[in-house]
Amino acid sequence: MLEWIPVNGSSVIVAEAYDPESETIYVRFTNGTEWWYSACPPSTWEEFTGQSRGQYLNKVLKFKPNGRYGG
């Protein structure tokens, strides 16, 4: 089961999670939808959490394999 981490200060994302085994980032948006982004090694997770998440999502994550997450 994912351990969602609340995100403060983002107008787009309210929570995030990371599965290092599958190298997948999970994102919960303000509207409640959840998405997964794969092919994300630990360095990508560190970059994502170390800056504006919305900008990183649009510049990097949206080009990775992704889809809606159903929990």
MOPAC internal coordinates of N, CA, C and O (Angstrom, degrees):
PM7 1SCF
backbone

  N    0.0000 0     0.00 0     0.00 0    0    0    0
  C    1.4550 1     0.00 0     0.00 0    1    0    0
  C    1.5288 1   109.30 1     0.00 0    2    1    0
  O    1.2310 1   121.00 1   -39.53 1    3    2    1
  N    1.3211 1   115.69 1   140.47 1    3    2    1
  C    1.4605 1   120.44 1  -178.66 1    5    3    2
  C    1.5161 1   111.84 1   -71.78 1    6    5    3
  O    1.2310 1   121.21 1   -34.11 1    7    6    5
  N    1.3005 1   115.29 1   145.89 1    7    6    5
  C    1.4592 1   121.10 1   171.90 1    9    7    6
  C    1.5183 1   107.40 1  -104.39 1   10    9    7
  O    1.2310 1   120.87 1   -81.65 1   11   10    9
  N    1.3299 1   115.94 1    98.35 1   11   10    9
  C    1.4578 1   121.03 1  -179.37 1   13   11   10
  C    1.5288 1   109.74 1   -71.69 1   14   13   11
  O    1.2310 1   121.08 1   -44.74 1   15   14   13
  N    1.3158 1   115.54 1   135.26 1   15   14   13
  C    1.4677 1   122.52 1   178.08 1   17   15   14
  C    1.5247 1   107.47 1  -108.97 1   18   17   15
  O    1.2310 1   119.97 1   -59.32 1   19   18   17
  N    1.3385 1   117.67 1   120.68 1   19   18   17
  C    1.4685 1   119.04 1   178.03 1   21   19   18
  C    1.5241 1   111.38 1   -61.53 1   22   21   19
  O    1.2310 1   120.64 1   -37.47 1   23   22   21
  N    1.3190 1   116.38 1   142.53 1   23   22   21
  C    1.4655 1   122.58 1   178.57 1   25   23   22
  C    1.5252 1   107.93 1  -112.55 1   26   25   23
  O    1.2310 1   120.64 1   -56.58 1   27   26   25
  N    1.3119 1   116.39 1   123.42 1   27   26   25
  C    1.4642 1   121.58 1   177.28 1   29   27   26
  C    1.5208 1   109.43 1  -104.36 1   30   29   27
  O    1.2310 1   120.45 1   -34.69 1   31   30   29
  N    1.3086 1   116.74 1   145.31 1   31   30   29
  C    1.4499 1   120.91 1   174.45 1   33   31   30
  C    1.5152 1   115.48 1    86.42 1   34   33   31
  O    1.2310 1   119.94 1  -175.06 1   35   34   33
  N    1.3385 1   117.71 1     4.94 1   35   34   33
  C    1.4631 1   120.25 1   177.89 1   37   35   34
  C    1.5220 1   108.66 1  -106.48 1   38   37   35
  O    1.2310 1   120.36 1   -43.81 1   39   38   37
  N    1.3176 1   116.93 1   136.19 1   39   38   37
  C    1.4627 1   120.63 1   177.87 1   41   39   38
  C    1.5293 1   111.22 1   -87.25 1   42   41   39
  O    1.2310 1   120.23 1   175.80 1   43   42   41
  N    1.3318 1   117.16 1    -4.20 1   43   42   41
  C    1.4556 1   121.86 1  -174.79 1   45   43   42
  C    1.5303 1   112.70 1  -115.46 1   46   45   43
  O    1.2310 1   120.30 1   140.67 1   47   46   45
  N    1.3234 1   117.04 1   -39.33 1   47   46   45
  C    1.4639 1   122.63 1  -171.65 1   49   47   46
  C    1.5296 1   110.14 1  -116.65 1   50   49   47
  O    1.2310 1   120.63 1   -46.33 1   51   50   49
  N    1.3385 1   116.40 1   133.67 1   51   50   49
  C    1.4639 1   120.37 1   179.17 1   53   51   50
  C    1.5234 1   112.73 1  -106.21 1   54   53   51
  O    1.2310 1   120.31 1   158.63 1   55   54   53
  N    1.3610 1   117.02 1   -21.37 1   55   54   53
  C    1.4633 1   120.05 1   178.99 1   57   55   54
  C    1.5252 1   109.41 1  -157.15 1   58   57   55
  O    1.2310 1   121.80 1   -20.74 1   59   58   57
  N    1.3379 1   114.17 1   159.26 1   59   58   57
  C    1.4571 1   120.45 1  -179.09 1   61   59   58
  C    1.5174 1   108.83 1  -147.57 1   62   61   59
  O    1.2310 1   121.19 1   -20.18 1   63   62   61
  N    1.3251 1   115.34 1   159.82 1   63   62   61
  C    1.4569 1   120.89 1   176.94 1   65   63   62
  C    1.5222 1   107.59 1  -151.79 1   66   65   63
  O    1.2310 1   121.08 1   -20.52 1   67   66   65
  N    1.3307 1   115.54 1   159.48 1   67   66   65
  C    1.4669 1   120.30 1   179.68 1   69   67   66
  C    1.5166 1   109.54 1  -139.91 1   70   69   67
  O    1.2310 1   120.77 1   -46.49 1   71   70   69
  N    1.3291 1   116.13 1   133.51 1   71   70   69
  C    1.4562 1   122.23 1   174.66 1   73   71   70
  C    1.5214 1   107.85 1  -111.68 1   74   73   71
  O    1.2310 1   119.77 1   -76.88 1   75   74   73
  N    1.3476 1   118.04 1   103.12 1   75   74   73
  C    1.4579 1   120.04 1  -176.83 1   77   75   74
  C    1.5347 1   113.53 1   -66.91 1   78   77   75
  O    1.2310 1   119.86 1   153.69 1   79   78   77
  N    1.3156 1   117.88 1   -26.31 1   79   78   77
  C    1.4694 1   119.97 1  -179.99 1   81   79   78
  C    1.5201 1   111.88 1   -66.89 1   82   81   79
  O    1.2310 1   120.65 1   137.37 1   83   82   81
  N    1.3302 1   116.36 1   -42.63 1   83   82   81
  C    1.4681 1   120.05 1   179.09 1   85   83   82
  C    1.5186 1   112.44 1   -96.77 1   86   85   83
  O    1.2310 1   120.97 1   178.07 1   87   86   85
  N    1.3490 1   115.74 1    -1.93 1   87   86   85
  C    1.4710 1   122.05 1  -177.73 1   89   87   86
  C    1.5319 1   110.70 1    52.07 1   90   89   87
  O    1.2310 1   121.74 1  -127.02 1   91   90   89
  N    1.3374 1   114.27 1    52.98 1   91   90   89
  C    1.4589 1   121.54 1  -177.33 1   93   91   90
  C    1.5214 1   110.52 1  -123.71 1   94   93   91
  O    1.2310 1   120.94 1   -48.22 1   95   94   93
  N    1.3311 1   115.81 1   131.78 1   95   94   93
  C    1.4605 1   122.80 1   173.96 1   97   95   94
  C    1.5242 1   107.59 1   -99.03 1   98   97   95
  O    1.2310 1   120.97 1   -44.75 1   99   98   97
  N    1.3181 1   115.75 1   135.25 1   99   98   97
  C    1.4626 1   122.44 1   177.33 1  101   99   98
  C    1.5243 1   108.29 1  -114.77 1  102  101   99
  O    1.2310 1   120.81 1   -41.66 1  103  102  101
  N    1.3218 1   116.05 1   138.34 1  103  102  101
  C    1.4583 1   121.30 1  -176.80 1  105  103  102
  C    1.5226 1   109.10 1  -132.01 1  106  105  103
  O    1.2310 1   120.80 1   -47.11 1  107  106  105
  N    1.3335 1   116.07 1   132.89 1  107  106  105
  C    1.4710 1   122.06 1   172.78 1  109  107  106
  C    1.5244 1   107.47 1  -109.08 1  110  109  107
  O    1.2310 1   121.11 1   -58.57 1  111  110  109
  N    1.3147 1   115.49 1   121.43 1  111  110  109
  C    1.4594 1   121.26 1  -177.64 1  113  111  110
  C    1.5315 1   111.09 1   -88.12 1  114  113  111
  O    1.2310 1   121.06 1   -13.27 1  115  114  113
  N    1.3232 1   115.58 1   166.73 1  115  114  113
  C    1.4601 1   121.21 1  -177.32 1  117  115  114
  C    1.5244 1   112.54 1   -60.28 1  118  117  115
  O    1.2310 1   119.83 1   153.90 1  119  118  117
  N    1.3269 1   117.93 1   -26.10 1  119  118  117
  C    1.4752 1   120.39 1   179.60 1  121  119  118
  C    1.5286 1   111.97 1   -85.27 1  122  121  119
  O    1.2310 1   120.22 1  -177.69 1  123  122  121
  N    1.3386 1   117.19 1     2.31 1  123  122  121
  C    1.4561 1   121.35 1   176.26 1  125  123  122
  C    1.5177 1   115.23 1    95.45 1  126  125  123
  O    1.2310 1   119.67 1   167.40 1  127  126  125
  N    1.3225 1   118.23 1   -12.60 1  127  126  125
  C    1.4548 1   119.10 1   178.72 1  129  127  126
  C    1.5236 1   110.15 1   -73.22 1  130  129  127
  O    1.2310 1   121.45 1   -29.17 1  131  130  129
  N    1.3339 1   114.83 1   150.83 1  131  130  129
  C    1.4619 1   121.27 1  -179.80 1  133  131  130
  C    1.5206 1   108.83 1  -124.73 1  134  133  131
  O    1.2310 1   120.90 1   -40.98 1  135  134  133
  N    1.3365 1   115.89 1   139.02 1  135  134  133
  C    1.4525 1   122.34 1  -179.62 1  137  135  134
  C    1.5150 1   109.57 1  -130.54 1  138  137  135
  O    1.2310 1   120.98 1   -26.50 1  139  138  137
  N    1.3433 1   115.73 1   153.50 1  139  138  137
  C    1.4605 1   121.65 1   173.36 1  141  139  138
  C    1.5224 1   108.76 1  -115.53 1  142  141  139
  O    1.2310 1   121.54 1   -29.91 1  143  142  141
  N    1.3239 1   114.65 1   150.09 1  143  142  141
  C    1.4643 1   123.00 1   178.15 1  145  143  142
  C    1.5269 1   106.60 1  -134.57 1  146  145  143
  O    1.2310 1   120.41 1   -63.42 1  147  146  145
  N    1.3346 1   116.83 1   116.58 1  147  146  145
  C    1.4677 1   120.20 1  -176.36 1  149  147  146
  C    1.5234 1   111.41 1  -100.69 1  150  149  147
  O    1.2310 1   121.26 1     0.73 1  151  150  149
  N    1.3267 1   115.20 1  -179.27 1  151  150  149
  C    1.4698 1   122.84 1  -175.57 1  153  151  150
  C    1.5212 1   110.25 1    61.96 1  154  153  151
  O    1.2310 1   120.95 1  -139.56 1  155  154  153
  N    1.3454 1   115.78 1    40.44 1  155  154  153
  C    1.4639 1   122.35 1  -177.88 1  157  155  154
  C    1.5283 1   110.00 1  -118.28 1  158  157  155
  O    1.2310 1   120.15 1   -88.62 1  159  158  157
  N    1.3303 1   117.32 1    91.38 1  159  158  157
  C    1.4618 1   119.29 1   177.20 1  161  159  158
  C    1.5311 1   110.78 1   -64.47 1  162  161  159
  O    1.2310 1   120.04 1   -11.03 1  163  162  161
  N    1.3284 1   117.53 1   168.97 1  163  162  161
  C    1.4705 1   120.12 1  -179.08 1  165  163  162
  C    1.5244 1   114.04 1   -51.55 1  166  165  163
  O    1.2310 1   119.65 1   146.10 1  167  166  165
  N    1.3151 1   118.27 1   -33.90 1  167  166  165
  C    1.4727 1   120.31 1   179.58 1  169  167  166
  C    1.5299 1   111.41 1   -63.60 1  170  169  167
  O    1.2310 1   120.07 1   144.76 1  171  170  169
  N    1.3371 1   117.48 1   -35.24 1  171  170  169
  C    1.4660 1   121.10 1   177.48 1  173  171  170
  C    1.5242 1   110.10 1   -68.20 1  174  173  171
  O    1.2310 1   120.22 1   138.85 1  175  174  173
  N    1.3296 1   117.18 1   -41.15 1  175  174  173
  C    1.4693 1   121.32 1   177.22 1  177  175  174
  C    1.5252 1   110.02 1   -60.68 1  178  177  175
  O    1.2310 1   120.20 1   136.36 1  179  178  177
  N    1.3312 1   117.23 1   -43.64 1  179  178  177
  C    1.4696 1   120.97 1   178.86 1  181  179  178
  C    1.5181 1   111.33 1   -62.81 1  182  181  179
  O    1.2310 1   120.27 1   137.47 1  183  182  181
  N    1.3359 1   117.08 1   -42.53 1  183  182  181
  C    1.4655 1   120.54 1   178.02 1  185  183  182
  C    1.5247 1   110.88 1   -63.94 1  186  185  183
  O    1.2310 1   120.50 1   137.10 1  187  186  185
  N    1.3342 1   116.66 1   -42.90 1  187  186  185
  C    1.4652 1   121.74 1  -179.23 1  189  187  186
  C    1.5228 1   111.24 1   -60.97 1  190  189  187
  O    1.2310 1   120.15 1   135.03 1  191  190  189
  N    1.3208 1   117.32 1   -44.97 1  191  190  189
  C    1.4661 1   120.71 1  -176.11 1  193  191  190
  C    1.5231 1   112.45 1   -82.28 1  194  193  191
  O    1.2310 1   119.91 1   171.45 1  195  194  193
  N    1.3275 1   117.77 1    -8.55 1  195  194  193
  C    1.4527 1   120.53 1  -176.68 1  197  195  194
  C    1.5144 1   115.43 1   -98.56 1  198  197  195
  O    1.2310 1   120.17 1  -171.15 1  199  198  197
  N    1.3341 1   117.28 1     8.85 1  199  198  197
  C    1.4647 1   119.83 1  -178.02 1  201  199  198
  C    1.5277 1   109.38 1  -154.81 1  202  201  199
  O    1.2310 1   120.54 1    12.33 1  203  202  201
  N    1.3175 1   116.58 1  -167.67 1  203  202  201
  C    1.4657 1   120.74 1   177.56 1  205  203  202
  C    1.5237 1   108.67 1   -62.63 1  206  205  203
  O    1.2310 1   120.80 1   -65.00 1  207  206  205
  N    1.3137 1   116.07 1   115.00 1  207  206  205
  C    1.4621 1   120.20 1  -176.50 1  209  207  206
  C    1.5291 1   111.85 1   -65.61 1  210  209  207
  O    1.2310 1   120.45 1   139.05 1  211  210  209
  N    1.3174 1   116.74 1   -40.95 1  211  210  209
  C    1.4580 1   119.79 1   179.95 1  213  211  210
  C    1.5182 1   112.59 1   -61.64 1  214  213  211
  O    1.2310 1   120.46 1   136.83 1  215  214  213
  N    1.3189 1   116.72 1   -43.17 1  215  214  213
  C    1.4635 1   120.39 1   178.76 1  217  215  214
  C    1.5262 1   110.78 1   -66.33 1  218  217  215
  O    1.2310 1   120.27 1   137.66 1  219  218  217
  N    1.3343 1   117.08 1   -42.34 1  219  218  217
  C    1.4592 1   120.52 1  -179.79 1  221  219  218
  C    1.5222 1   110.41 1   -65.71 1  222  221  219
  O    1.2310 1   120.70 1   140.92 1  223  222  221
  N    1.3117 1   116.26 1   -39.08 1  223  222  221
  C    1.4543 1   120.61 1   177.84 1  225  223  222
  C    1.5215 1   110.45 1   -58.86 1  226  225  223
  O    1.2310 1   120.41 1   134.39 1  227  226  225
  N    1.3329 1   116.83 1   -45.61 1  227  226  225
  C    1.4672 1   120.83 1  -178.73 1  229  227  226
  C    1.5226 1   113.44 1   -73.15 1  230  229  227
  O    1.2310 1   119.90 1   150.63 1  231  230  229
  N    1.3272 1   117.79 1   -29.37 1  231  230  229
  C    1.4655 1   120.67 1  -178.15 1  233  231  230
  C    1.5221 1   113.08 1   -87.37 1  234  233  231
  O    1.2310 1   120.06 1   148.80 1  235  234  233
  N    1.3445 1   117.49 1   -31.20 1  235  234  233
  C    1.4636 1   120.46 1  -171.65 1  237  235  234
  C    1.5272 1   113.06 1  -125.55 1  238  237  235
  O    1.2310 1   120.35 1   121.79 1  239  238  237
  N    1.3257 1   116.93 1   -58.21 1  239  238  237
  C    1.4590 1   119.53 1  -169.61 1  241  239  238
  C    1.5225 1   114.17 1   -64.28 1  242  241  239
  O    1.2310 1   119.81 1   143.62 1  243  242  241
  N    1.3246 1   117.96 1   -36.38 1  243  242  241
  C    1.4673 1   118.14 1  -176.13 1  245  243  242
  C    1.5304 1   112.83 1   -66.44 1  246  245  243
  O    1.2310 1   120.36 1   166.66 1  247  246  245
  N    1.3290 1   116.92 1   -13.34 1  247  246  245
  C    1.4601 1   120.69 1   178.50 1  249  247  246
  C    1.5297 1   112.21 1   -93.47 1  250  249  247
  O    1.2310 1   120.26 1   177.25 1  251  250  249
  N    1.3173 1   117.12 1    -2.75 1  251  250  249
  C    1.4621 1   122.18 1   177.57 1  253  251  250
  C    1.5254 1   108.38 1   -90.78 1  254  253  251
  O    1.2310 1   120.20 1   -17.92 1  255  254  253
  N    1.3445 1   117.22 1   162.08 1  255  254  253
  C    1.4691 1   117.98 1   174.83 1  257  255  254
  C    1.5318 1   108.48 1   -56.64 1  258  257  255
  O    1.2310 1   120.31 1   -45.86 1  259  258  257
  N    1.3352 1   117.00 1   134.14 1  259  258  257
  C    1.4609 1   119.54 1  -176.40 1  261  259  258
  C    1.5171 1   110.57 1  -154.41 1  262  261  259
  O    1.2310 1   121.66 1   -11.50 1  263  262  261
  N    1.3210 1   114.43 1   168.50 1  263  262  261
  C    1.4466 1   120.25 1   177.72 1  265  263  262
  C    1.5082 1   110.82 1  -175.68 1  266  265  263
  O    1.2310 1   121.00 1    -7.78 1  267  266  265
  N    1.3039 1   115.69 1   172.22 1  267  266  265
  C    1.4542 1   120.46 1   179.09 1  269  267  266
  C    1.5252 1   108.94 1   -74.31 1  270  269  267
  O    1.2310 1   121.26 1   -43.16 1  271  270  269
  N    1.3063 1   115.20 1   136.84 1  271  270  269
  C    1.4671 1   121.91 1  -178.70 1  273  271  270
  C    1.5156 1   109.07 1  -100.30 1  274  273  271
  O    1.2310 1   120.98 1   -48.70 1  275  274  273
  N    1.3001 1   115.73 1   131.30 1  275  274  273
  C    1.4546 1   119.88 1  -178.27 1  277  275  274
  C    1.5081 1   114.43 1  -102.57 1  278  277  275
  O    1.2310 1   119.97 1  -177.00 1  279  278  277
  N    1.3607 1   117.66 1     3.00 1  279  278  277
  C    1.4408 1   120.31 1   178.21 1  281  279  278
  C    1.4983 1   110.18 1    75.76 1  282  281  279
  O    1.2310 1   120.10 1   180.00 1  283  282  281

